[in-house]
Amino acid sequence: IKAERVYQGAEQVSEDGGRTWVATNFPVTTLVLDGVDADRLYGFQQTESGAVGMTRARPVTGWKQWAEQPCTQIAQLVAHPTQSGVLFLRCGPQNINDPRSYPGEHALFRSTDAGEHWQRLSEWSGQWIGPDFGILGRVLWARADGLWATTDLGDTWSLLTADYLAEPEKSAWENHTPPNQTLSAVVASVPPADAGAPGQMWVADVWGELAHWDSQDWRRVPYPHEKPVKLNGMAFRSSRDGWLVGEYNSPDTSWNRQVGVVYHWDGKTWTQSGPMWDEALNGVAVFGEHAWAVGTGGLLLHWDGAAWKEMVSPVRNTLYED
């Protein structure tokens, strides 16, 4: 949230842009940052009796358990991108293929007071919920019957896409399917503030296919690779400045593992940025002129505006951008 503050899970914090790390004593195993207030944090921990949600309003106040605990099994906790203290909570299993992510036993909840009290919004839990970075203040919710969106904190939802399996002819953004039904494992929007990018969207899949929506049509976009690349993450600062990360088999046949690769978009072409990395890259995020990429084995990379540099990572676990 702050330009120089970076959190590494719920275990480490850096106040100097990732150059040094300090161990934290957060009592949560999953950490969520408030969308507006840099000092307000949320999280939950799994106990033998179930998940316990908490909020830290200020560093000096410490962590406080929520007055209401809406469920014992938390699949996802998300903060609203523009409204401080507004949270969405998916109750149910984290396995998106579990049938209980359908209506019935689990639900979607909302809090407008930083987790103290919760309102049940739906009997659906869905597979994912999160902010739409392409439209300010909009939240997206993926369910088995399609992709839904809200601009009023979840009071009402509109269907953006239909269920692919049930109605494949109506299955993508505004009824326009990516070419050859690209498996959209990675979706990224271009910030709307960029006058040259109204409604632009990029999709990529695990087979290395990459496609661009220019607000009217989809087209495949080439990028430099000699072998199949699994594309894992994208992020855009503007229509002329974007990042793409992925992985592919090491060219060293004696080294049976994946290596990481970064690509940069300049508005016209994708080019490889920096060397291949010894670990797979799983995600990338943009903060102004800076970018961060994370990967397997705790790999942590920082783009300082001129070059990618590997930072000292405080953990060796596989990292993802979320």
C-alpha positions as CSV (number, residue, x, y, z in Angstrom):
1,I,0.0,0.0,0.0
2,K,2.8,2.4,0.9
3,A,5.4,2.9,-1.7
4,E,8.2,1.4,0.4
5,R,6.2,-1.0,2.6
6,V,6.0,-4.6,1.4
7,Y,4.5,-7.6,3.2
8,Q,5.8,-11.1,2.7
9,G,2.7,-13.2,3.7
10,A,2.0,-12.8,7.4
11,E,5.6,-13.5,8.4
12,Q,7.8,-10.6,7.2
13,V,7.6,-6.9,6.5
14,S,9.9,-4.5,4.7
15,E,9.8,-0.7,5.1
16,D,12.5,0.0,2.5
17,G,11.1,-1.5,-0.7
18,G,12.2,-5.0,0.0
19,R,15.9,-4.3,0.7
20,T,15.7,-5.5,4.2
21,W,13.1,-7.6,6.1
22,V,12.0,-7.8,9.7
23,A,10.1,-10.7,11.2
24,T,6.6,-9.9,12.4
25,N,4.5,-11.5,15.1
26,F,1.1,-11.3,13.3
27,P,-1.3,-13.9,14.8
28,V,-2.8,-14.7,11.4
29,T,-1.7,-17.1,8.7
30,T,-3.4,-15.2,5.8
31,L,-2.9,-11.5,5.6
32,V,-5.1,-9.0,3.7
33,L,-4.4,-5.3,3.3
34,D,-7.0,-2.6,3.4
35,G,-7.7,-1.0,0.0
36,V,-7.3,2.6,1.4
37,D,-5.8,2.7,4.9
38,A,-2.2,1.6,4.8
39,D,-2.1,0.8,8.6
40,R,-5.3,-1.3,8.7
41,L,-4.7,-5.0,8.2
42,Y,-7.0,-8.1,8.2
43,G,-6.5,-11.8,8.4
44,F,-7.5,-15.1,9.8
45,Q,-5.9,-18.2,11.2
46,Q,-7.0,-21.8,11.1
47,T,-7.5,-23.4,14.5
48,E,-8.7,-26.8,15.5
49,S,-12.2,-25.4,15.9
50,G,-12.2,-23.5,12.7
51,A,-11.0,-20.2,11.2
52,V,-10.8,-17.1,13.4
53,G,-10.9,-13.7,11.7
54,M,-9.1,-10.6,13.0
55,T,-8.5,-6.9,12.3
56,R,-5.6,-4.6,13.2
57,A,-6.9,-1.1,13.0
58,R,-3.6,0.6,13.9
59,P,-0.1,-0.7,14.7
60,V,-0.5,0.5,18.3
61,T,-3.8,-1.1,18.9
62,G,-2.8,-4.6,18.0
63,W,-5.0,-7.4,16.6
64,K,-8.6,-7.9,17.7
65,Q,-10.9,-10.9,16.9
66,W,-14.1,-10.0,15.1
67,A,-17.2,-9.7,17.3
68,E,-18.9,-12.0,14.8
69,Q,-17.3,-15.0,13.2
70,P,-19.5,-15.8,10.2
71,C,-18.1,-19.3,9.4
72,T,-15.6,-21.8,10.6
73,Q,-14.1,-22.5,7.1
74,I,-12.9,-19.4,5.2
75,A,-12.1,-19.8,1.5
76,Q,-11.2,-16.2,0.8
77,L,-11.1,-12.8,2.5
78,V,-10.9,-9.7,0.3
79,A,-10.8,-5.9,1.0
80,H,-12.8,-3.5,-1.2
81,P,-10.4,-1.6,-3.4
82,T,-11.8,1.9,-2.7
83,Q,-13.8,1.7,0.5
84,S,-11.9,1.4,3.8
85,G,-13.3,-1.2,6.2
86,V,-15.4,-3.0,3.6
87,L,-14.7,-6.7,3.4
88,F,-16.0,-9.7,1.4
89,L,-15.7,-13.2,2.8
90,R,-16.3,-16.5,1.0
91,C,-17.1,-19.3,3.3
92,G,-16.4,-22.8,2.2
93,P,-13.6,-25.0,0.8
94,Q,-10.7,-23.4,-1.0
95,N,-10.8,-26.1,-3.6
96,I,-12.7,-24.5,-6.5
97,N,-13.7,-27.9,-7.8
98,D,-15.4,-28.9,-4.6
99,P,-19.2,-29.1,-5.2
100,R,-19.7,-27.2,-2.0
101,S,-18.7,-24.0,-3.8
102,Y,-22.1,-24.3,-5.4
103,P,-25.2,-22.9,-3.5
104,G,-26.3,-24.7,-0.4
105,E,-23.9,-25.2,2.5
106,H,-21.7,-22.1,2.0
107,A,-22.2,-18.4,1.5
108,L,-20.8,-15.0,0.6
109,F,-20.7,-12.4,3.4
110,R,-19.9,-8.7,3.6
111,S,-18.7,-6.4,6.4
112,T,-18.8,-2.6,6.3
113,D,-17.2,-2.1,9.8
114,A,-13.8,-3.8,9.3
115,G,-15.0,-7.3,10.2
116,E,-16.9,-6.6,13.4
117,H,-20.3,-7.5,11.9
118,W,-21.3,-9.5,8.8
119,Q,-24.2,-9.6,6.5
120,R,-25.0,-12.7,4.4
121,L,-25.2,-11.7,0.7
122,S,-25.8,-15.0,-1.0
123,E,-26.0,-18.7,-0.4
124,W,-23.4,-19.1,-3.1
125,S,-19.7,-19.0,-2.1
126,G,-18.4,-19.1,-5.7
127,Q,-14.8,-19.9,-6.8
128,W,-13.2,-16.4,-6.5
129,I,-13.9,-12.8,-5.6
130,G,-11.7,-9.7,-6.1
131,P,-11.4,-6.1,-7.3
132,D,-11.8,-5.2,-10.9
133,F,-8.7,-3.0,-11.5
134,G,-10.1,-1.9,-14.9
135,I,-13.1,-0.2,-13.4
136,L,-12.7,1.9,-10.2
137,G,-14.6,0.5,-7.3
138,R,-16.1,-2.5,-9.0
139,V,-15.8,-6.0,-7.5
140,L,-15.9,-9.2,-9.6
141,W,-17.3,-12.5,-8.3
142,A,-16.7,-15.8,-10.2
143,R,-19.4,-18.5,-9.7
144,A,-20.4,-21.7,-11.5
145,D,-23.0,-19.8,-13.4
146,G,-20.7,-17.1,-14.7
147,L,-18.9,-13.9,-13.8
148,W,-20.8,-11.3,-11.8
149,A,-19.9,-7.7,-10.9
150,T,-21.1,-5.1,-8.3
151,T,-20.5,-1.4,-8.0
152,D,-22.6,-0.9,-4.8
153,L,-20.7,-3.0,-2.3
154,G,-22.6,-6.2,-3.2
155,D,-26.1,-5.0,-2.8
156,T,-26.8,-5.8,-6.4
157,W,-24.9,-7.9,-9.0
158,S,-24.9,-8.0,-12.8
159,L,-24.0,-11.0,-14.9
160,L,-21.0,-10.3,-17.2
161,T,-20.6,-13.8,-18.7
162,A,-22.7,-16.8,-19.0
163,D,-21.8,-20.3,-17.9
164,Y,-19.4,-21.7,-20.5
165,L,-20.5,-25.3,-20.1
166,A,-24.2,-24.5,-20.3
167,E,-24.1,-21.8,-22.9
168,P,-20.8,-21.7,-24.8
169,E,-22.1,-19.3,-27.4
170,K,-22.4,-16.7,-24.6
171,S,-19.3,-17.5,-22.7
172,A,-17.0,-14.6,-22.6
173,W,-16.6,-10.9,-21.9
174,E,-19.6,-9.2,-23.4
175,N,-20.3,-12.3,-25.5
176,H,-16.9,-12.1,-27.3
177,T,-14.9,-15.3,-26.9
178,P,-11.1,-15.1,-27.1
179,P,-9.7,-16.7,-30.3
180,N,-9.9,-20.5,-30.2
181,Q,-11.4,-20.4,-26.8
182,T,-8.2,-19.4,-25.1
183,L,-8.1,-20.9,-21.6
184,S,-8.0,-17.6,-19.6
185,A,-5.8,-18.7,-16.8
186,V,-4.5,-15.2,-16.6
187,V,-6.6,-12.1,-17.2
188,A,-5.4,-8.5,-16.9
189,S,-7.1,-5.2,-17.7
190,V,-5.4,-1.9,-18.8
191,P,-6.0,1.0,-16.4
192,P,-9.0,3.1,-17.6
193,A,-7.1,6.3,-16.8
194,D,-5.0,5.6,-19.9
195,A,-6.9,7.5,-22.7
196,G,-5.6,5.1,-25.3
197,A,-7.0,2.1,-23.6
198,P,-10.8,2.2,-23.0
199,G,-11.9,-1.3,-22.1
200,Q,-8.7,-3.0,-23.2
201,M,-8.1,-6.6,-21.9
202,W,-5.4,-9.2,-22.1
203,V,-5.8,-13.0,-21.6
204,A,-3.3,-15.8,-21.5
205,D,-3.4,-19.5,-20.8
206,V,-1.3,-22.3,-19.4
207,W,-0.5,-23.4,-23.0
208,G,1.3,-20.1,-23.8
209,E,-1.5,-18.5,-25.9
210,L,-1.8,-14.7,-25.6
211,A,-4.7,-12.6,-26.8
212,H,-5.6,-8.9,-26.7
213,W,-9.1,-7.3,-26.6
214,D,-9.0,-3.8,-28.0
215,S,-12.7,-3.0,-27.0
216,Q,-13.9,-4.3,-30.3
217,D,-12.1,-7.5,-31.4
218,W,-9.8,-10.1,-30.1
219,R,-6.4,-10.8,-31.8
220,R,-3.6,-13.1,-31.0
221,V,-0.4,-11.3,-30.1
222,P,3.0,-13.0,-30.6
223,Y,5.8,-12.9,-28.0
224,P,9.4,-14.3,-28.3
225,H,9.6,-17.9,-27.2
226,E,11.2,-21.0,-28.9
227,K,9.3,-23.6,-26.8
228,P,5.9,-23.7,-25.0
229,V,5.7,-21.2,-22.1
230,K,3.2,-21.5,-19.3
231,L,2.0,-17.9,-18.7
232,N,1.2,-17.3,-15.0
233,G,0.8,-13.5,-14.5
234,M,0.3,-10.1,-16.2
235,A,0.1,-6.5,-15.0
236,F,-0.2,-3.2,-16.9
237,R,0.7,0.3,-16.0
238,S,-0.8,1.6,-19.2
239,S,-1.5,0.5,-22.8
240,R,2.2,1.0,-23.5
241,D,3.7,-0.5,-20.4
242,G,3.0,-4.0,-19.3
243,W,4.6,-7.1,-17.8
244,L,4.1,-10.8,-18.4
245,V,5.7,-13.7,-16.5
246,G,5.8,-17.4,-16.9
247,E,7.9,-20.6,-16.9
248,Y,9.2,-23.3,-19.3
249,N,11.4,-26.3,-19.2
250,S,15.1,-25.5,-18.5
251,P,17.2,-25.6,-21.7
252,D,19.7,-27.5,-19.7
253,T,18.5,-31.1,-20.2
254,S,20.4,-32.3,-17.1
255,W,18.4,-29.9,-15.0
256,N,14.8,-31.2,-14.8
257,R,13.0,-28.2,-13.6
258,Q,11.2,-25.0,-14.7
259,V,12.9,-21.7,-15.3
260,G,11.3,-18.2,-15.0
261,V,11.0,-15.6,-17.8
262,V,9.7,-12.0,-17.9
263,Y,8.3,-10.1,-20.9
264,H,7.7,-6.4,-21.4
265,W,5.0,-4.8,-23.6
266,D,5.8,-1.3,-25.0
267,G,2.5,-0.8,-26.8
268,K,3.6,-2.6,-30.0
269,T,5.6,-5.7,-29.2
270,W,6.5,-8.1,-26.4
271,T,10.2,-8.5,-25.7
272,Q,12.0,-10.6,-23.1
273,S,13.2,-8.5,-20.2
274,G,16.2,-9.6,-18.2
275,P,17.7,-13.1,-18.1
276,M,16.0,-16.4,-17.4
277,W,15.6,-17.1,-13.7
278,D,16.5,-20.3,-11.9
279,E,12.9,-20.6,-10.6
280,A,9.5,-20.4,-12.2
281,L,7.7,-17.0,-12.0
282,N,4.1,-17.2,-10.8
283,G,2.9,-13.6,-10.6
284,V,3.7,-9.9,-11.2
285,A,2.3,-6.6,-9.8
286,V,2.9,-3.0,-10.8
287,F,3.2,0.0,-8.4
288,G,3.9,3.2,-10.4
289,E,7.2,2.8,-12.2
290,H,8.1,-0.2,-10.1
291,A,7.1,-3.8,-10.5
292,W,7.5,-6.9,-8.4
293,A,7.5,-10.5,-9.6
294,V,7.4,-13.6,-7.4
295,G,7.9,-17.3,-7.9
296,T,9.0,-20.8,-6.7
297,G,11.4,-21.1,-3.9
298,G,10.7,-17.7,-2.5
299,L,12.0,-16.0,-5.7
300,L,11.4,-12.2,-5.4
301,L,12.3,-9.8,-8.2
302,H,12.1,-6.0,-8.3
303,W,12.0,-3.7,-11.4
304,D,13.4,-0.3,-10.4
305,G,12.6,1.4,-13.6
306,A,15.8,0.3,-15.3
307,A,16.4,-3.4,-14.6
308,W,15.2,-6.5,-12.8
309,K,17.1,-7.4,-9.6
310,E,16.7,-10.4,-7.4
311,M,15.9,-9.3,-3.8
312,V,16.8,-11.2,-0.7
313,S,13.7,-13.2,0.1
314,P,12.8,-13.9,3.7
315,V,11.1,-17.2,2.8
316,R,11.7,-20.2,0.6
317,N,8.1,-21.1,0.1
318,T,6.5,-20.8,-3.4
319,L,5.1,-17.2,-3.8
320,Y,2.0,-16.0,-5.7
321,E,0.6,-12.6,-6.5
322,D,-3.0,-12.1,-5.4
